[in-house]
Amino acid sequence: QKEVEQNSGPLSVPEGAIASLNCTYSDRVSQSFFWYRQYSGKSPELIMSIYSNGDKEDGRFTAQLNKASQYVSLLIRDSQPSDSATYLCAVSRREISSGSARQLTFGSGTQLTVLP
Amino acid sequence: ETGVTQSPTHLIKTRGQQVTLRCSSQSGHNTVSWYQQALGQGPQFIFQYYREEENGRGNFPPRFSGLQFPNYSSELNVNALELDDSALYLCASTHSIGGIEGYTFGSGTRLTVV
């Protein structure tokens, strides 16, 4: 079992629709959760971070976290063609054996295409 | 402009050679991490440096090594390059504000080993 799993893609939605991206993680002591957007050939760009259970909204983006179910999701409302990219879910946990290291563990990403 | 600068942007090396990749982060960001991203995969943690000392390492062999300098710059060195080392290498500057972590990635170095 992978530590961070994302729903397999590619995912295609029409312009204006809601895109739903899902992620599950295996490490229960995970503390911080992130969604990154990565355009082809570029580096990941942070879209959302969430640390407590519930929803967090930022513009057209909503992140949802359920620690009991070890599940985090990203909703993109009113999807635009410019949202077409790979979306990476990342989880941060404290590495007790390594002092204060806080590595990010990433999923493999979900490729989203928004069709005009 | 993310505040994290990597060089070079692209690099082609021959199997068996050695390579040094560089990263410069913002003043005050005293933790830097390096990640390897193979094509079609998510980034994988290589190691992290805090105040010039390595304080975390992922599942990478010793031929991957690093340095962090007092001016917040850092290096990733890879010896005895293998074809599978071909990837995008990302440097991430980490910082904490009010106990909340933030991670900023540089634009990356695309390494091709032939």
Contacts between the chains, C-beta under 8 A, distances in Angstrom:
chain1	res1	chain2	res2	distance
A	4	B	42	7.5
A	32	B	100	7.9
A	32	B	101	5.6
A	34	B	103	7.2
A	36	B	105	8.0
A	41	B	110	8.0
A	42	B	107	7.2
A	42	B	108	7.7
A	43	B	2	7.9
A	43	B	88	7.6
A	43	B	90	5.7
A	43	B	105	4.5
A	43	B	106	6.3
A	43	B	107	5.1
A	43	B	108	4.6
A	44	B	43	6.9
A	44	B	90	7.3
A	44	B	105	5.3
A	45	B	105	7.6
A	46	B	102	7.7
A	46	B	103	6.8
A	46	B	104	7.4
A	49	B	100	7.7
A	49	B	102	7.6
A	51	B	100	7.0
A	88	B	42	5.4
A	88	B	43	7.6
A	90	B	42	7.6
A	92	B	101	6.2
A	92	B	103	8.0
A	95	B	56	5.3
A	98	B	48	7.9
A	98	B	55	5.8
A	98	B	56	4.0
A	98	B	57	7.2
A	99	B	50	7.7
A	99	B	55	4.6
A	99	B	56	7.2
A	100	B	50	6.5
A	100	B	55	6.3
A	101	B	48	4.9
A	101	B	50	7.7
A	101	B	55	5.1
A	101	B	56	2.5
A	102	B	31	7.9
A	102	B	48	7.6
A	102	B	56	7.8
A	102	B	94	6.6
A	102	B	101	6.1
A	103	B	33	6.6
A	103	B	45	4.0
A	103	B	48	6.4
A	103	B	56	5.8
A	103	B	58	6.6
A	104	B	33	7.5
A	104	B	35	7.5
A	104	B	43	7.3
A	104	B	45	6.5
A	104	B	92	7.4
A	104	B	103	6.4
A	105	B	45	7.0
A	106	B	42	3.2
A	106	B	43	5.1
A	106	B	44	7.3
A	107	B	42	5.4
A	108	B	40	7.3
A	108	B	41	5.6
A	108	B	42	5.1
A	109	B	40	8.0
A	109	B	41	7.7
A	109	B	42	5.5
